[in-house]
Amino acid sequence: MGGGGAVSPERPPEALAAVPASVGTALAVGSGCVAATALSPFILTIDRSVTEYAAGRSGMFTALRTATGDILMRPNQVLRSPALWMVIGVYGSTYAAANVIDEICERAHANKQQHTAVKLFGVTAVNMSASIAKDAAFARMFGKQVAVEAGKKAAPLSMYGFFALRDLLTVSAGFVLPRFVAETLVSSTGMDSGKALKTSQLASPMLMQCICTPIHLLALDMFNTPKAAAMERVSNVCRTCPQPTLIRMFRFLCAYGIGGILNTSLTGWHRDWSTERYFDASVKEGVSSEEHKTSGDNR
C-alpha cells in the first residue's frame, strides 16, 4: 500500500497469514524512517529559511544559501543539531504511522472508506503532534529575536491552531488525495494507473501549498508580532507569501512527493521480501515434505 497514497495489491490471505504481524510492522516502521532520513536535510534547509525570512532576519535566498552552506561545509555540526533530528522525527513518525496503518488495515480486511478514514485521522494525529512541536521550537530557534525572548514564556494558542489546520490539509494532500486524483486521471484521461499515481503523488502536496503556506506564515506572524492588528497581519502575510510559497512547493515535492514515492517503493520491497521469506519458503518446505512423504510411500 505505501504511506504516500499509492496502493499496492493486497497480498493473498494465506501469504498475509504467513508473515508475522511483528515483522510486517517493524518493516513498515523501518521503511518510513529510511525515507524520512534521506530527505530531512533538504526539508530542514527550507524550514529554517522560511522561518528566518518570515521573522525578517534575512532574505529568502540569503537564508537558503546560509542553511545550505551549513549542510555542505559543516555536516557534523548539522548532524548534531536538534533541528535536524526534529525534522527526522516528524517525517519518520508520519511515514511510519502511515505504513503501520496500511499494514493493520490490510490484516483487518478494512474496506476503502474505512482505510481512508483511519489513515487520515491516524496520520494527521501523529503528524500534527510532532509537526506543531517542531515548528514552535523552530520559531524560538530561528524567529524574531524580540519574539524569541518573549516566547520563552508561552507561544500563543492561535499559532498552534493555524499549525493544526495547515497539517490537516498537508496530510490530506500527501496521503489521501493522491489516490483519488489518480483514479480521476485514469477515468477521465485514460492515463496508465502507475503513471497517474506518481503524477498525483508529486502534484497534490505541491499544489496544496498555495493554501497551506499563507496559513503557515499567519501562524508564524502570531508568534513574531503577537500584538498586531488584523489588517497588519494580512499585510505581513501578503508581503512575505510569494517566495515562501514557491520554496515550500518544492519542499513538499520532496517531503511527500519524492518522499512518498520512495516510501512506497521501500514498502513494496519489504512486502515482496517478507512474502518470499515467510510464505514462499513455507510453500517450498511443504512441497518438499510432501514429495518426501510420497517417495517414502512408493518405497
MIDOSE-1310 file (N, C-alpha, C; in nm, 2 decimals, decimal comma, always signed):
residues 299
mggg	+0,08/-0,12/+0,00/+0,00/+0,00/+0,00/+0,09/+0,12/+0,00; +0,17/+0,15/+0,10/+0,26/+0,26/+0,09/+0,20/+0,38/+0,15; +0,29/+0,45/+0,23/+0,25/+0,57/+0,30/+0,22/+0,69/+0,22; +0,26/+0,69/+0,09/+0,24/+0,81/+0,01/+0,11/+0,82/-0,06
gavs	+0,03/+0,72/-0,05/-0,10/+0,73/-0,11/-0,12/+0,63/-0,22; -0,01/+0,58/-0,28/-0,02/+0,47/-0,38/-0,06/+0,34/-0,31; -0,14/+0,26/-0,39/-0,19/+0,14/-0,33/-0,14/+0,02/-0,40; -0,06/-0,07/-0,32/-0,01/-0,19/-0,38/-0,12/-0,30/-0,37
perp	-0,12/-0,40/-0,46/-0,22/-0,50/-0,45/-0,22/-0,57/-0,31; -0,33/-0,61/-0,26/-0,33/-0,68/-0,13/-0,27/-0,82/-0,15; -0,20/-0,86/-0,05/-0,15/-0,99/-0,05/-0,25/-1,10/-0,03; -0,24/-1,22/-0,09/-0,34/-1,32/-0,07/-0,34/-1,35/+0,08
peal	-0,46/-1,39/+0,13/-0,48/-1,42/+0,28/-0,38/-1,52/+0,33; -0,35/-1,62/+0,26/-0,25/-1,72/+0,31/-0,11/-1,67/+0,31; -0,07/-1,58/+0,22/+0,06/-1,51/+0,23/+0,06/-1,41/+0,34; -0,04/-1,34/+0,36/-0,05/-1,25/+0,47/-0,04/-1,32/+0,61
aavp	-0,11/-1,43/+0,62/-0,11/-1,51/+0,74/+0,03/-1,56/+0,77; +0,11/-1,59/+0,67/+0,24/-1,65/+0,69/+0,34/-1,55/+0,74; +0,32/-1,42/+0,71/+0,42/-1,32/+0,76/+0,37/-1,27/+0,90; +0,46/-1,29/+1,00/+0,42/-1,24/+1,13/+0,39/-1,09/+1,14
asvg	+0,29/-1,06/+1,21/+0,25/-0,92/+1,22/+0,36/-0,83/+1,27; +0,44/-0,89/+1,37/+0,55/-0,81/+1,42/+0,66/-0,78/+1,32; +0,68/-0,87/+1,23/+0,78/-0,85/+1,12/+0,72/-0,74/+1,02; +0,60/-0,75/+0,98/+0,54/-0,65/+0,89/+0,54/-0,51/+0,95
tala	+0,51/-0,50/+1,08/+0,51/-0,37/+1,15/+0,65/-0,31/+1,16; +0,74/-0,40/+1,19/+0,88/-0,35/+1,21/+0,93/-0,30/+1,07; +0,90/-0,37/+0,96/+0,95/-0,33/+0,83/+0,88/-0,21/+0,79; +0,75/-0,19/+0,82/+0,68/-0,07/+0,79/+0,74/+0,05/+0,86
vgsg	+0,77/+0,04/+0,98/+0,83/+0,15/+1,06/+0,97/+0,18/+1,00; +1,05/+0,08/+0,97/+1,18/+0,10/+0,91/+1,18/+0,17/+0,78; +1,08/+0,13/+0,69/+1,07/+0,19/+0,56/+1,04/+0,34/+0,57; +0,95/+0,37/+0,66/+0,92/+0,51/+0,69/+1,03/+0,60/+0,74
cvaa	+1,11/+0,54/+0,83/+1,22/+0,61/+0,89/+1,34/+0,63/+0,79; +1,36/+0,53/+0,70/+1,46/+0,54/+0,60/+1,43/+0,65/+0,50; +1,30/+0,65/+0,45/+1,26/+0,75/+0,36/+1,27/+0,89/+0,42; +1,23/+0,91/+0,54/+1,23/+1,04/+0,61/+1,38/+1,09/+0,63
tals	+1,46/+1,00/+0,67/+1,60/+1,04/+0,70/+1,67/+1,08/+0,57; +1,64/+1,02/+0,46/+1,70/+1,05/+0,33/+1,67/+1,19/+0,28; +1,55/+1,24/+0,32/+1,51/+1,37/+0,27/+1,52/+1,48/+0,38; +1,54/+1,45/+0,50/+1,54/+1,55/+0,61/+1,64/+1,67/+0,59
pfil	+1,76/+1,65/+0,55/+1,85/+1,77/+0,53/+1,79/+1,87/+0,44; +1,73/+1,83/+0,33/+1,67/+1,93/+0,24/+1,55/+2,00/+0,31; +1,47/+1,92/+0,38/+1,35/+1,98/+0,44/+1,39/+2,08/+0,55; +1,50/+2,04/+0,63/+1,55/+2,13/+0,73/+1,59/+2,27/+0,67
tidr	+1,66/+2,26/+0,55/+1,71/+2,38/+0,49/+1,59/+2,48/+0,46; +1,48/+2,42/+0,40/+1,37/+2,50/+0,37/+1,30/+2,56/+0,49; +1,27/+2,47/+0,59/+1,20/+2,51/+0,71/+1,28/+2,62/+0,78; +1,40/+2,61/+0,80/+1,48/+2,71/+0,87/+1,48/+2,84/+0,79
svte	+1,49/+2,83/+0,66/+1,50/+2,95/+0,57/+1,37/+3,03/+0,58; +1,25/+2,96/+0,57/+1,12/+3,02/+0,57/+1,10/+3,09/+0,70; +1,14/+3,02/+0,81/+1,12/+3,08/+0,95/+1,20/+3,20/+0,96; +1,33/+3,20/+0,92/+1,41/+3,32/+0,93/+1,36/+3,44/+0,84
yaag	+1,31/+3,40/+0,72/+1,26/+3,50/+0,63/+1,13/+3,57/+0,69; +1,04/+3,48/+0,74/+0,92/+3,53/+0,80/+0,94/+3,63/+0,92; +1,05/+3,60/+0,99/+1,09/+3,68/+1,10/+1,16/+3,81/+1,07; +1,20/+3,82/+0,94/+1,27/+3,94/+0,89/+1,42/+3,94/+0,93
rsgm	+1,47/+3,82/+0,96/+1,61/+3,81/+1,00/+1,71/+3,81/+0,88; +1,65/+3,76/+0,76/+1,73/+3,77/+0,64/+1,64/+3,75/+0,52; +1,70/+3,77/+0,40/+1,62/+3,75/+0,28/+1,60/+3,60/+0,25; +1,50/+3,57/+0,17/+1,47/+3,43/+0,15/+1,59/+3,35/+0,09
ftal	+1,65/+3,40/-0,01/+1,76/+3,33/-0,08/+1,89/+3,34/+0,00; +1,91/+3,45/+0,08/+2,02/+3,45/+0,17/+2,01/+3,35/+0,28; +1,89/+3,33/+0,33/+1,87/+3,23/+0,43/+1,89/+3,09/+0,37; +1,84/+3,07/+0,25/+1,87/+2,94/+0,18/+2,01/+2,91/+0,16
rtat	+2,09/+3,01/+0,12/+2,23/+2,99/+0,10/+2,30/+2,96/+0,23; +2,27/+3,03/+0,33/+2,33/+3,01/+0,46/+2,30/+2,87/+0,51; +2,18/+2,82/+0,51/+2,14/+2,69/+0,56/+2,20/+2,58/+0,47; +2,21/+2,60/+0,34/+2,27/+2,50/+0,25/+2,42/+2,50/+0,28
gdil	+2,48/+2,61/+0,30/+2,62/+2,61/+0,33/+2,66/+2,54/+0,46; +2,57/+2,55/+0,56/+2,59/+2,48/+0,69/+2,59/+2,33/+0,66; +2,50/+2,28/+0,58/+2,49/+2,13/+0,55/+2,61/+2,09/+0,47; +2,66/+2,17/+0,37/+2,77/+2,13/+0,29/+2,90/+2,14/+0,36
mrpn	+2,92/+2,25/+0,43/+3,05/+2,28/+0,49/+3,07/+2,23/+0,64; +2,96/+2,22/+0,71/+2,96/+2,18/+0,85/+2,86/+2,06/+0,87; +2,87/+1,95/+0,80/+2,78/+1,84/+0,81/+2,78/+1,78/+0,95; +2,89/+1,78/+1,02/+2,90/+1,72/+1,15/+2,82/+1,80/+1,25
qvlr	+2,83/+1,93/+1,23/+2,75/+2,02/+1,32/+2,60/+2,01/+1,30; +2,56/+2,00/+1,17/+2,42/+1,98/+1,14/+2,37/+1,85/+1,19; +2,45/+1,74/+1,18/+2,41/+1,61/+1,23/+2,39/+1,61/+1,38; +2,46/+1,70/+1,45/+2,44/+1,70/+1,60/+2,33/+1,80/+1,64
spal	+2,28/+1,87/+1,54/+2,18/+1,98/+1,58/+2,05/+1,92/+1,61; +1,98/+1,97/+1,72/+1,84/+1,92/+1,75/+1,75/+1,95/+1,63; +1,77/+2,05/+1,55/+1,68/+2,09/+1,44/+1,66/+1,97/+1,34; +1,78/+1,91/+1,30/+1,77/+1,80/+1,21/+1,70/+1,68/+1,26
wmvi	+1,72/+1,65/+1,39/+1,65/+1,53/+1,45/+1,51/+1,56/+1,47; +1,47/+1,69/+1,49/+1,33/+1,72/+1,50/+1,26/+1,69/+1,36; +1,32/+1,73/+1,25/+1,27/+1,70/+1,12/+1,26/+1,55/+1,09; +1,37/+1,48/+1,12/+1,36/+1,34/+1,11/+1,25/+1,27/+1,19
gvyg	+1,23/+1,32/+1,31/+1,13/+1,27/+1,40/+0,99/+1,30/+1,34; +0,97/+1,42/+1,29/+0,84/+1,45/+1,23/+0,80/+1,36/+1,11; +0,89/+1,35/+1,02/+0,86/+1,27/+0,90/+0,88/+1,12/+0,91; +0,97/+1,08/+1,00/+0,99/+0,94/+1,03/+0,86/+0,89/+1,10
stya	+0,81/+0,96/+1,20/+0,69/+0,92/+1,27/+0,57/+0,92/+1,17; +0,56/+1,02/+1,08/+0,45/+1,04/+0,99/+0,44/+0,92/+0,89; +0,56/+0,89/+0,83/+0,56/+0,78/+0,73/+0,54/+0,65/+0,80; +0,60/+0,63/+0,92/+0,59/+0,51/+0,99/+0,44/+0,49/+1,03
aanv	+0,37/+0,59/+1,08/+0,23/+0,58/+1,11/+0,15/+0,54/+0,99; +0,17/+0,60/+0,87/+0,10/+0,57/+0,75/+0,12/+0,42/+0,71; +0,25/+0,38/+0,72/+0,28/+0,24/+0,68/+0,22/+0,14/+0,78; +0,22/+0,17/+0,91/+0,17/+0,07/+1,01/+0,01/+0,07/+0,99
idei	-0,05/+0,18/+0,96/-0,20/+0,18/+0,94/-0,23/+0,10/+0,82; -0,15/+0,11/+0,71/-0,17/+0,03/+0,59/-0,16/-0,12/+0,63; -0,06/-0,15/+0,71/-0,04/-0,29/+0,75/-0,16/-0,34/+0,83; -0,20/-0,27/+0,93/-0,32/-0,31/+1,01/-0,45/-0,32/+0,93
cera	-0,47/-0,22/+0,85/-0,60/-0,22/+0,77/-0,60/-0,34/+0,67; -0,48/-0,37/+0,61/-0,48/-0,49/+0,52/-0,51/-0,62/+0,60; -0,45/-0,63/+0,72/-0,47/-0,75/+0,80/-0,61/-0,76/+0,85; -0,68/-0,64/+0,88/-0,81/-0,64/+0,93/-0,92/-0,64/+0,82
hank	-0,87/-0,65/+0,69/-0,96/-0,65/+0,57/-1,05/-0,53/+0,57; -1,00/-0,41/+0,60/-1,08/-0,29/+0,60/-1,12/-0,25/+0,46; -1,24/-0,20/+0,44/-1,27/-0,16/+0,31/-1,21/-0,02/+0,28; -1,23/+0,03/+0,16/-1,16/+0,15/+0,11/-1,19/+0,27/+0,20
qqht	-1,32/+0,29/+0,23/-1,37/+0,40/+0,31/-1,31/+0,40/+0,45; -1,31/+0,28/+0,51/-1,26/+0,26/+0,65/-1,11/+0,29/+0,65; -1,04/+0,24/+0,55/-0,89/+0,26/+0,54/-0,86/+0,41/+0,53; -0,93/+0,47/+0,44/-0,91/+0,62/+0,42/-0,93/+0,70/+0,54
avkl	-1,04/+0,67/+0,61/-1,08/+0,75/+0,73/-0,98/+0,72/+0,84; -0,94/+0,60/+0,87/-0,84/+0,56/+0,97/-0,71/+0,63/+0,94; -0,67/+0,62/+0,81/-0,54/+0,67/+0,77/-0,53/+0,82/+0,79; -0,64/+0,89/+0,75/-0,64/+1,04/+0,76/-0,64/+1,08/+0,91
fgvt	-0,72/+1,02/+0,99/-0,72/+1,05/+1,13/-0,59/+1,02/+1,20; -0,54/+0,89/+1,18/-0,42/+0,85/+1,25/-0,30/+0,92/+1,21; -0,28/+0,94/+1,08/-0,16/+1,01/+1,03/-0,16/+1,16/+1,07; -0,28/+1,22/+1,06/-0,29/+1,36/+1,10/-0,26/+1,38/+1,25
avnm	-0,31/+1,29/+1,33/-0,28/+1,30/+1,47/-0,13/+1,29/+1,50; -0,06/+1,20/+1,44/+0,08/+1,18/+1,46/+0,16/+1,30/+1,40; +0,13/+1,33/+1,28/+0,20/+1,44/+1,21/+0,17/+1,58/+1,28; +0,05/+1,60/+1,32/+0,01/+1,73/+1,38/+0,09/+1,74/+1,52
sasi	+0,09/+1,64/+1,60/+0,16/+1,65/+1,73/+0,31/+1,68/+1,71; +0,37/+1,60/+1,62/+0,51/+1,62/+1,60/+0,55/+1,75/+1,53; +0,47/+1,78/+1,43/+0,50/+1,90/+1,35/+0,48/+2,03/+1,42; +0,37/+2,04/+1,50/+0,34/+2,16/+1,58/+0,45/+2,18/+1,68
akda	+0,50/+2,07/+1,75/+0,61/+2,09/+1,84/+0,73/+2,13/+1,77; +0,76/+2,08/+1,66/+0,88/+2,11/+1,58/+0,88/+2,26/+1,54; +0,76/+2,30/+1,48/+0,75/+2,44/+1,43/+0,75/+2,54/+1,54; +0,70/+2,51/+1,66/+0,70/+2,60/+1,77/+0,85/+2,62/+1,81
afar	+0,92/+2,50/+1,81/+1,06/+2,51/+1,85/+1,15/+2,59/+1,75; +1,11/+2,57/+1,62/+1,18/+2,64/+1,51/+1,16/+2,79/+1,52; +1,03/+2,83/+1,56/+1,00/+2,97/+1,58/+1,09/+3,03/+1,69; +1,12/+2,95/+1,79/+1,20/+3,00/+1,90/+1,35/+3,01/+1,86
mfgk	+1,39/+2,90/+1,78/+1,53/+2,89/+1,74/+1,57/+2,99/+1,63; +1,48/+3,01/+1,53/+1,51/+3,09/+1,41/+1,42/+3,21/+1,39; +1,33/+3,24/+1,49/+1,24/+3,35/+1,47/+1,29/+3,49/+1,51; +1,21/+3,59/+1,52/+1,25/+3,73/+1,55/+1,30/+3,73/+1,69
qvav	+1,41/+3,79/+1,72/+1,48/+3,78/+1,85/+1,39/+3,84/+1,96; +1,32/+3,95/+1,94/+1,24/+4,01/+2,04/+1,13/+3,91/+2,08; +1,07/+3,85/+1,98/+0,96/+3,75/+2,00/+1,02/+3,62/+2,07; +1,14/+3,59/+2,03/+1,20/+3,47/+2,09/+1,21/+3,49/+2,24
eagk	+1,26/+3,61/+2,28/+1,27/+3,64/+2,43/+1,14/+3,63/+2,50; +1,04/+3,69/+2,43/+0,90/+3,69/+2,49/+0,84/+3,55/+2,48; +0,88/+3,47/+2,38/+0,82/+3,34/+2,36/+0,88/+3,24/+2,45; +0,98/+3,27/+2,53/+1,03/+3,18/+2,63/+0,92/+3,15/+2,74
kaap	+0,82/+3,24/+2,75/+0,71/+3,22/+2,84/+0,61/+3,13/+2,78; +0,55/+3,17/+2,67/+0,45/+3,08/+2,60/+0,42/+3,13/+2,46; +0,40/+3,04/+2,37/+0,35/+3,07/+2,24/+0,20/+3,09/+2,24; +0,15/+3,18/+2,15/+0,00/+3,20/+2,15/-0,07/+3,07/+2,10
lsmy	-0,19/+3,04/+2,16/-0,26/+2,93/+2,12/-0,31/+2,94/+1,98; -0,33/+3,06/+1,93/-0,38/+3,08/+1,79/-0,28/+3,02/+1,70; -0,15/+3,03/+1,73/-0,04/+2,98/+1,64/-0,06/+2,83/+1,63; -0,08/+2,76/+1,74/-0,10/+2,62/+1,73/-0,22/+2,58/+1,65
gffa	-0,33/+2,66/+1,66/-0,45/+2,63/+1,59/-0,43/+2,64/+1,44; -0,35/+2,74/+1,39/-0,33/+2,75/+1,25/-0,23/+2,65/+1,20; -0,13/+2,61/+1,28/-0,04/+2,50/+1,25/-0,13/+2,37/+1,24; -0,23/+2,35/+1,32/-0,31/+2,23/+1,32/-0,39/+2,22/+1,19
lrdl	-0,45/+2,33/+1,15/-0,52/+2,34/+1,02/-0,43/+2,31/+0,90; -0,31/+2,37/+0,91/-0,21/+2,35/+0,80/-0,18/+2,20/+0,79; -0,16/+2,14/+0,90/-0,12/+2,00/+0,90/-0,23/+1,90/+0,85; -0,35/+1,94/+0,88/-0,47/+1,86/+0,83/-0,47/+1,86/+0,68
ltvs	-0,46/+1,98/+0,63/-0,46/+1,99/+0,48/-0,33/+1,93/+0,42; -0,22/+1,94/+0,48/-0,10/+1,88/+0,43/-0,10/+1,73/+0,42; -0,15/+1,67/+0,53/-0,16/+1,52/+0,54/-0,26/+1,47/+0,44; -0,37/+1,54/+0,42/-0,47/+1,50/+0,32/-0,41/+1,50/+0,18
agfv	-0,32/+1,61/+0,15/-0,26/+1,62/+0,02/-0,15/+1,51/+0,00; -0,09/+1,47/+0,11/+0,02/+1,37/+0,09/-0,02/+1,23/+0,10; -0,13/+1,20/+0,17/-0,16/+1,06/+0,20/-0,30/+1,01/+0,15; -0,39/+1,11/+0,13/-0,53/+1,07/+0,09/-0,57/+1,11/-0,05
lprf	-0,54/+1,24/-0,08/-0,58/+1,29/-0,21/-0,52/+1,22/-0,33; -0,39/+1,19/-0,32/-0,33/+1,13/-0,44/-0,40/+1,01/-0,50; -0,46/+0,92/-0,41/-0,53/+0,81/-0,46/-0,65/+0,85/-0,54; -0,73/+0,95/-0,49/-0,85/+0,99/-0,56/-0,81/+1,07/-0,69
vaet	-0,71/+1,15/-0,68/-0,67/+1,22/-0,80/-0,62/+1,12/-0,91; -0,55/+1,02/-0,87/-0,50/+0,92/-0,97/-0,62/+0,85/-1,03; -0,72/+0,81/-0,95/-0,84/+0,75/-1,01/-0,91/+0,84/-1,11; -0,92/+0,97/-1,08/-0,98/+1,06/-1,17/-0,90/+1,08/-1,30
lvss	-0,77/+1,08/-1,29/-0,68/+1,09/-1,41/-0,70/+0,97/-1,50; -0,71/+0,85/-1,43/-0,72/+0,73/-1,51/-0,86/+0,72/-1,58; -0,97/+0,76/-1,51/-1,10/+0,75/-1,57/-1,13/+0,86/-1,67; -1,07/+0,98/-1,65/-1,10/+1,09/-1,74/-1,00/+1,10/-1,86
tgmd	-0,88/+1,06/-1,84/-0,78/+1,07/-1,95/-0,73/+0,94/-2,00; -0,76/+0,83/-1,93/-0,71/+0,70/-1,98/-0,56/+0,68/-1,95; -0,51/+0,77/-1,86/-0,37/+0,76/-1,82/-0,34/+0,63/-1,76; -0,22/+0,57/-1,78/-0,18/+0,45/-1,71/-0,18/+0,47/-1,56
sgka	-0,23/+0,37/-1,49/-0,26/+0,38/-1,35/-0,13/+0,41/-1,27; -0,02/+0,35/-1,31/+0,11/+0,37/-1,24/+0,16/+0,51/-1,26; +0,15/+0,56/-1,38/+0,19/+0,70/-1,41/+0,10/+0,80/-1,34; -0,03/+0,77/-1,33/-0,13/+0,85/-1,27/-0,10/+0,86/-1,12
lkts	-0,06/+0,75/-1,06/-0,03/+0,75/-0,91/+0,09/+0,84/-0,89; +0,20/+0,83/-0,97/+0,32/+0,91/-0,95/+0,29/+1,05/-0,97; +0,21/+1,08/-1,08/+0,18/+1,22/-1,11/+0,10/+1,29/-0,99; +0,00/+1,22/-0,94/-0,08/+1,27/-0,84/+0,00/+1,28/-0,71
qlas	+0,09/+1,19/-0,68/+0,17/+1,19/-0,56/+0,27/+1,31/-0,56; +0,32/+1,35/-0,68/+0,41/+1,46/-0,69/+0,33/+1,60/-0,69; +0,21/+1,60/-0,76/+0,14/+1,73/-0,77/+0,06/+1,77/-0,65; -0,01/+1,67/-0,59/-0,10/+1,71/-0,48/-0,03/+1,78/-0,36
pmlm	+0,08/+1,73/-0,31/+0,14/+1,81/-0,20/+0,19/+1,94/-0,24; +0,24/+1,96/-0,36/+0,29/+2,08/-0,41/+0,18/+2,19/-0,42; +0,07/+2,15/-0,49/-0,04/+2,25/-0,51/-0,11/+2,29/-0,38; -0,11/+2,20/-0,29/-0,18/+2,23/-0,16/-0,10/+2,34/-0,09
qcic	+0,02/+2,37/-0,12/+0,10/+2,48/-0,05/+0,05/+2,61/-0,09; -0,03/+2,63/-0,20/-0,09/+2,75/-0,23/-0,19/+2,79/-0,12; -0,25/+2,69/-0,05/-0,34/+2,72/+0,07/-0,26/+2,71/+0,20; -0,17/+2,62/+0,21/-0,11/+2,59/+0,34/+0,00/+2,70/+0,38
tpih	+0,07/+2,75/+0,28/+0,18/+2,85/+0,31/+0,12/+2,97/+0,37; +0,02/+3,04/+0,32/-0,04/+3,15/+0,39/-0,08/+3,12/+0,53; -0,13/+3,00/+0,55/-0,17/+2,96/+0,69/-0,05/+2,95/+0,78; +0,06/+2,89/+0,72/+0,18/+2,87/+0,80/+0,24/+3,01/+0,83
llal	+0,24/+3,10/+0,74/+0,30/+3,24/+0,76/+0,22/+3,31/+0,86; +0,08/+3,29/+0,86/+0,00/+3,36/+0,96/+0,03/+3,31/+1,10; +0,05/+3,18/+1,11/+0,09/+3,12/+1,24/+0,22/+3,18/+1,29; +0,32/+3,19/+1,20/+0,45/+3,25/+1,24/+0,43/+3,39/+1,28
dmfn	+0,34/+3,47/+1,21/+0,32/+3,61/+1,24/+0,26/+3,62/+1,38; +0,18/+3,52/+1,42/+0,12/+3,52/+1,55/+0,23/+3,52/+1,66; +0,34/+3,45/+1,63/+0,45/+3,44/+1,72/+0,54/+3,57/+1,71; +0,57/+3,61/+1,59/+0,66/+3,72/+1,57/+0,61/+3,86/+1,61
tpka	+0,48/+3,88/+1,59/+0,42/+4,01/+1,62/+0,28/+3,98/+1,69; +0,29/+3,94/+1,82/+0,17/+3,89/+1,89/+0,07/+4,00/+1,91; +0,10/+4,13/+1,90/+0,00/+4,23/+1,93/-0,04/+4,31/+1,80; -0,02/+4,25/+1,68/-0,05/+4,31/+1,56/-0,20/+4,31/+1,54
aame	-0,25/+4,42/+1,47/-0,39/+4,42/+1,43/-0,42/+4,33/+1,31; -0,55/+4,30/+1,28/-0,58/+4,21/+1,18/-0,53/+4,25/+1,05; -0,55/+4,37/+1,01/-0,50/+4,42/+0,88/-0,35/+4,42/+0,86; -0,28/+4,44/+0,98/-0,14/+4,43/+0,98/-0,09/+4,29/+0,95
rvsn	-0,16/+4,19/+1,01/-0,13/+4,05/+0,98/-0,15/+4,02/+0,84; -0,26/+4,06/+0,78/-0,29/+4,03/+0,64/-0,18/+4,09/+0,55; -0,14/+4,21/+0,59/-0,03/+4,28/+0,51/+0,10/+4,20/+0,52; +0,13/+4,16/+0,64/+0,26/+4,08/+0,67/+0,26/+3,95/+0,59
vcrt	+0,14/+3,88/+0,59/+0,14/+3,75/+0,51/+0,15/+3,78/+0,36; +0,07/+3,88/+0,31/+0,07/+3,91/+0,17/+0,21/+3,95/+0,12; +0,28/+4,02/+0,21/+0,42/+4,07/+0,17/+0,52/+3,96/+0,17; +0,51/+3,86/+0,26/+0,61/+3,76/+0,26/+0,57/+3,63/+0,19
cpqp	+0,45/+3,62/+0,14/+0,39/+3,50/+0,09/+0,45/+3,44/-0,04; +0,48/+3,52/-0,15/+0,52/+3,47/-0,28/+0,64/+3,37/-0,27; +0,75/+3,42/-0,22/+0,87/+3,34/-0,22/+0,86/+3,22/-0,14; +0,81/+3,22/-0,01/+0,80/+3,10/+0,07/+0,70/+3,00/+0,00
tlir	+0,60/+3,05/-0,06/+0,50/+2,96/-0,13/+0,58/+2,87/-0,23; +0,65/+2,94/-0,32/+0,73/+2,87/-0,42/+0,83/+2,77/-0,36; +0,90/+2,82/-0,26/+1,00/+2,73/-0,19/+0,94/+2,62/-0,12; +0,82/+2,64/-0,06/+0,76/+2,53/+0,01/+0,69/+2,43/-0,08
mfrf	+0,66/+2,48/-0,20/+0,61/+2,38/-0,30/+0,71/+2,28/-0,34; +0,84/+2,33/-0,35/+0,95/+2,23/-0,38/+0,98/+2,15/-0,26; +0,96/+2,21/-0,14/+0,98/+2,14/-0,01/+0,89/+2,02/+0,00; +0,76/+2,04/-0,04/+0,67/+1,93/-0,02/+0,67/+1,84/-0,14
lcay	+0,72/+1,89/-0,26/+0,75/+1,80/-0,37/+0,85/+1,69/-0,32; +0,95/+1,74/-0,24/+1,05/+1,64/-0,18/+0,99/+1,56/-0,07; +0,92/+1,63/+0,03/+0,88/+1,56/+0,15/+0,77/+1,46/+0,13; +0,67/+1,49/+0,05/+0,56/+1,40/+0,03/+0,54/+1,35/-0,11
gigg	+0,61/+1,42/-0,20/+0,61/+1,37/-0,34/+0,71/+1,27/-0,37; +0,84/+1,31/-0,37/+0,95/+1,22/-0,39/+0,96/+1,13/-0,27; +0,94/+1,18/-0,15/+0,94/+1,10/-0,03/+0,83/+1,00/-0,03; +0,71/+1,03/-0,08/+0,60/+0,94/-0,09/+0,63/+0,82/-0,18
ilnt	+0,70/+0,86/-0,30/+0,73/+0,75/-0,39/+0,84/+0,66/-0,34; +0,94/+0,72/-0,27/+1,05/+0,64/-0,21/+0,99/+0,55/-0,10; +0,90/+0,61/-0,02/+0,84/+0,53/+0,09/+0,76/+0,41/+0,03; +0,68/+0,44/-0,08/+0,60/+0,34/-0,14/+0,69/+0,23/-0,20
sltg	+0,80/+0,27/-0,26/+0,90/+0,17/-0,32/+0,96/+0,08/-0,21; +1,00/+0,14/-0,10/+1,05/+0,07/+0,01/+0,95/-0,03/+0,07; +0,82/+0,02/+0,08/+0,71/-0,06/+0,13/+0,69/-0,18/+0,04; +0,69/-0,15/-0,09/+0,67/-0,26/-0,19/+0,78/-0,37/-0,18
whrd	+0,90/-0,32/-0,16/+1,02/-0,41/-0,15/+1,01/-0,49/-0,02; +0,97/-0,43/+0,09/+0,97/-0,52/+0,21/+0,85/-0,61/+0,21; +0,74/-0,58/+0,14/+0,63/-0,67/+0,13/+0,67/-0,79/+0,04; +0,74/-0,76/-0,07/+0,78/-0,87/-0,15/+0,88/-0,96/-0,08
wste	+0,98/-0,90/-0,01/+1,08/-0,97/+0,07/+1,02/-1,06/+0,18; +0,92/-1,00/+0,25/+0,87/-1,08/+0,36/+0,78/-1,19/+0,31; +0,71/-1,17/+0,20/+0,63/-1,27/+0,14/+0,71/-1,39/+0,09; +0,82/-1,35/+0,03/+0,92/-1,46/-0,02/+0,98/-1,53/+0,10
ryfd	+1,02/-1,45/+0,20/+1,09/-1,51/+0,31/+1,00/-1,60/+0,40; +0,88/-1,57/+0,42/+0,79/-1,65/+0,51/+0,69/-1,73/+0,43; +0,63/-1,68/+0,33/+0,52/-1,76/+0,26/+0,58/-1,85/+0,16; +0,66/-1,80/+0,06/+0,72/-1,88/-0,04/+0,80/-1,99/+0,02
asvk	+0,88/-1,96/+0,12/+0,97/-2,06/+0,19/+0,88/-2,17/+0,25; +0,77/-2,13/+0,31/+0,68/-2,24/+0,38/+0,62/-2,32/+0,27; +0,58/-2,26/+0,15/+0,52/-2,34/+0,04/+0,62/-2,44/-0,01; +0,75/-2,39/-0,03/+0,85/-2,48/-0,08/+0,88/-2,60/+0,02
egvs	+0,88/-2,56/+0,15/+0,90/-2,66/+0,25/+0,79/-2,76/+0,25; +0,67/-2,72/+0,23/+0,55/-2,81/+0,23/+0,56/-2,90/+0,11; +0,60/-2,85/-0,01/+0,61/-2,93/-0,13/+0,72/-3,03/-0,11; +0,83/-2,99/-0,05/+0,94/-3,08/-0,03/+0,90/-3,19/+0,06
seeh	+0,83/-3,15/+0,17/+0,79/-3,25/+0,27/+0,69/-3,35/+0,21; +0,60/-3,30/+0,12/+0,50/-3,39/+0,05/+0,57/-3,48/-0,04; +0,67/-3,43/-0,12/+0,74/-3,52/-0,21/+0,82/-3,63/-0,14; +0,88/-3,59/-0,02/+0,95/-3,69/+0,06/+0,85/-3,79/+0,11
ktsg	+0,74/-3,75/+0,15/+0,64/-3,85/+0,20/+0,59/-3,94/+0,09; +0,56/-3,88/-0,03/+0,52/-3,96/-0,14/+0,63/-4,06/-0,18; +0,75/-4,02/-0,18/+0,86/-4,11/-0,22/+0,87/-4,22/-0,12; +0,85/-4,19/+0,01/+0,86/-4,30/+0,11/+0,74/-4,40/+0,10
dnr	+0,63/-4,35/+0,06/+0,51/-4,44/+0,04/+0,53/-4,53/-0,08; +0,60/-4,48/-0,19/+0,62/-4,56/-0,30/+0,72/-4,68/-0,27; +0,81/-4,64/-0,18/+0,91/-4,75/-0,15/+0,84/-4,86/-0,06
